[in-house]
Amino acid sequence: MSEYRGTEAVRVLHWGLGAMGGAMVRLVSRRSLLVSVGAIDSDPGKVGRDLGEVVGLSARTGVSVLSDPERALLHARPDVTLIATGSFVPEVWPQIRQAVEAGSNVICIAEEMAYPWAGHPDLAERMDELARAHGVTVLGTGINPGFVLDTLIVALTGVCQEVESIRAARINDLSPFGPTVMRTQGVGTTPEEFARGLETGTIVGHVGFPESMLLIARALGWDLDEVEENREPIISQTERETPHVKMRPGQVAGCRHTAVAKVGGRVVIELEHPQQIHPHLEGVETGDYIEIRGVPNISLAIKPEIPGGIGTVAIAVNMIEPVVRSGPGLKTMADMPVPRCLVKELAPV
Ligand code: NAD
């Protein structure tokens, strides 16, 4: 069981030191009552080096990046392990299991972990049992899924007397992302290549719609009959270019990914997440939009959209304090207290 008692710095182990995990280390270094005590990564370019040097801190941390999780967990004895290695439950499950068995709480940003019961109900049950047996909390979070198209919607329904249906969209710009994102969104392909990519599974669009929808439904007590997803190419009318892709008119600028969920044959949730490079070149304004039909109707527009990287890193680190104080088990963001940016010292439990 985690030994955290609320009177000293929370001990954090970082598992995965890429774009997100590295930025989490930098944010933890700015929080007075969080301390990085361990780091794991499989990249040989990072292993054996000082954590501060690997993530670009100005000072060394005295923490060596290890490739052996068992050694790292034993040595660090973390209160919380931040996992930022992958997107899917089966790939992060062995890491979660090992951290939990070492007595650590876990916060994981894998998209499917926002609601692991959606795609992997058996693993979710095992995760919950294991977390309870070890007296720790496991939480999936992130910007989306994890916040914009689920947690924020659930919070807004708190001022509704009735909720009939929900429509929400996250319209963002893919230009800052690297080659993996370009490939999985089909950016720079021809419409024919895009169609083939969808068939073979190399183009996936957004990961997380079923997770967001089931998280909302569980929070509101809705029993969904079905979730349907649709992916279409966004065909460019203009030339567009990023450091990783260059494209002509007629090629694919991104993926318009949508999903609907029904109760009793009626659509109750519609989510939209069109992602493309340089949307402004064709007059598309980015933003996060939520429309709730109910009593009262609610319309929220956040323009431009909440930046995905900054938001993901913030919410993972901001959830450390609620997670170390939470009761044991596998939790969703809807089970946790309202997220907040806590920068002052924690009060003793
Ligand atoms: P990244 O590719 O930049 O970094 C991943 C890091 O994890 C790398 O350093 C890699 O070496 C390491 N790694 C991978 N597998 C490992 C393993 N088995 N053991 C040890 N180290 C391992 O990716 P990123 O941009 O930091 O994102 C991490 C994951 O989080 C991605 O799958 C991404 O899709 C997801 N993500 C989710 C959200 C959300 O909103 N839920 C937001 C951003 C990123």
Boltz pocket constraint, residues with backbone or C-beta under 6 A from the ligand:
constraints:
  - pocket:
      binder: B
      contacts: [[A, 15], [A, 16], [A, 17], [A, 18], [A, 19], [A, 20], [A, 21], [A, 40], [A, 41], [A, 42], [A, 43], [A, 84], [A, 85], [A, 86], [A, 87], [A, 88], [A, 91], [A, 109], [A, 110], [A, 111], [A, 141], [A, 142], [A, 143], [A, 144], [A, 145], [A, 146], [A, 308], [A, 312]]
      max_distance: 6.0
